[in-house]
């Protein structure tokens, strides 16, 4: 009997990339040859959505395949409980070697600069996140001391615990950061060119370690989560990638529709005027797209490492983002509860053996990634014990997601009738006035802003740029009521499958 080839799963993840901006890049703004090659051999899901467009909740949904109510991470500031089942821990238990590289964010970033991600199911962890202090910064100090002060200037999350007594020597790194930023003041802005070469960047550091992991895997089945901080703001690409962007091809922002007839939510002080009137939107978009060019280069390096290791035939390769970035569309930046297309629709490209390459229109969400990995790896997903009085106990599957393997091999495979997106507290407001609930169907996006914030209803076939809110249009009253009723069902059903946290058995007393 011939020996089975080792299997590989790669989750190549970026931060704050909307599907819209990958599509815009393809229209001539910047060349992305490695993303194009991945699309040519894989399946692009054009209607993929973040279940909660902010970092920690979306990443917890991908790791567990569960709803926010089940895994417990409803907003940033919550840690994912190590006892909640993750697919990487289930792969690990099945004999796979697992590695996490870059930004994982199951633990609140300002809580600690030295998070321990091994309990979540990783054999190897090389961690660096938004703050940039930690493993990458220490590596710069040791291997590129000539760039250390410049790297220090890019540490923007100065509210993080541990900077005042950093490392084993208890260095006052916070003061050193302030001095570095005085020398490199551009590093304190929302968009700038990195003051050091690409090979010293946090992005390249992540790729280097992931490539080493792939090269050293031997004949083991392996999983690698290769997860980048960019193009999360501040938009800070290496200078050598900025000139690759065709500035003249960058589209103008979609106008701020909420200015003409604002719903109560948009009457807050922070929405006094569109962002594109306050900031240099063209420059910020240029640097954002330059970051994509850099990430494209890193994608090519990972694909080359797989080829060099002989791991191209039995590989499931998944590319996605945790959420989008509005990037001045609708006069907004960032993400959170503003559920426009560039906020909630994320890129999702999957390459697998026996896939039928092309584009898919099925509605999919983050939790489907988890179900797909379990299905492809042949690993049994987690289940809860279901109590039956006077009968044998049964099991209740815990996954909310659905495997995408049928859609990968068959373009006509059925998809979801709708996806549910939620947002809770934001960085600027911890009350219900920053909560939003959305149902997205193939034709409509209906959003309810809590705290009497009002409603939005857009017919995406007639109005793809979401410029005409139909929530108060009498001719749309029937579809508004229908979507409102369906949204209520989705909100209530989020508690099922049941949470595994502190669970003995479902259905007992």
NORKA-V149644 format. One record per backbone hydrogen bond with DSSP energy under -0.5 kcal/mol. CO is the residue of the C=O (numbers start at 0). NH is the residue of the N-H. Records with the same first field share a line. If there is no record, write none. Layout:
CO->NH, NH
This chain:
6->221
7->315
8->223
9->11, 317
10->12, 225
11->319
12->227
13->321
15->17
16->346
17->20, 21
18->22
19->23
20->24
21->25
23->26, 28
24->27, 28, 29
28->245
31->35
32->36
33->37
34->38
35->39
36->40
37->41
41->357
42->44, 349
43->45, 359
44->47
46->363
47->345
48->365
50->421
51->53
52->335
53->57
54->58
55->59
56->60
57->61
58->62
59->63
60->64
62->86
64->399, 400
66->70
67->71
70->80
71->73
74->77
78->80
80->83
85->89
86->90
87->91
88->92
89->93
90->95
91->94
95->97
96->222
97->122, 123
98->224
99->125
100->226
101->103, 127
105->79
107->110, 111
109->160
114->116
116->119, 121
117->120, 121
119->88
123->99
125->101
126->134
128->131
131->136
133->137
134->138
135->139
136->140
137->141
138->142
139->143
143->146
144->147
146->150
147->151
148->152
149->153
150->153
151->154
153->155
155->157
156->159
159->162
162->165, 172, 173
165->170
166->169
170->165, 172
171->175
172->176
173->177
174->178
175->179
176->180
177->181
178->182
179->183
183->186
184->187
185->188
189->234
193->238
196->199
197->200
200->204
201->205
202->206
203->207
204->208
205->209
206->210
207->211
208->212
209->213
210->214
211->215
213->216
216->219
220->96
221->8
222->98
223->10, 225
224->100, 226
225->12, 227
226->102
228->231
229->14
233->235
234->191
236->193
237->240, 241
238->241, 242
240->243
241->244
244->246
245->248
246->249
253->329, 330
254->256
255->258
256->259, 260
262->265
263->266
264->267
267->270
268->271
273->276
274->277, 278
278->280
279->283
280->284
281->285
282->286
283->287
284->288
285->289
286->290
287->291
288->292
289->293
290->294
291->295
292->296
293->297
294->298
295->299
296->300
297->301
298->302
299->303
300->304
301->305
302->306
303->307
304->308
305->310
306->309
311->314
312->314
313->7
314->316
315->9, 317
316->350
317->11
318->348
319->13
322->16
325->328
327->330
328->331
330->274
331->327
333->325
334->337
336->338
337->339
339->342, 343
340->344
341->324
342->323
343->49, 345
344->18
345->47
346->320
347->44
348->318
349->42
350->316
351->354
354->356
357->43
359->45
361->46
362->415
363->48
364->367
365->368, 369
366->370
367->371
368->372
369->373
370->374
371->375
372->376
373->377, 378
381->397
383->395
384->386, 505
385->393
387->390
393->385
394->396
395->383
403->407
404->408
405->409
407->355
409->412
415->362
418->439
420->437
422->435
428->425
430->433
431->434
434->449
435->422
436->447
437->420
438->440, 445
439->418
442->459, 460
443->440
444->457
445->438
446->448, 455
447->436, 449
448->452, 453
452->264
453->448
455->446
456->469
457->444, 459
458->462
462->465
466->468
467->469
469->472
471->473
472->475
473->476
475->479
476->480
477->481
478->482
479->483
480->484
481->485
482->486
483->487
484->488
485->489
486->490
487->491
488->492
489->493
490->493
491->494
492->495
499->502
504->507
505->386
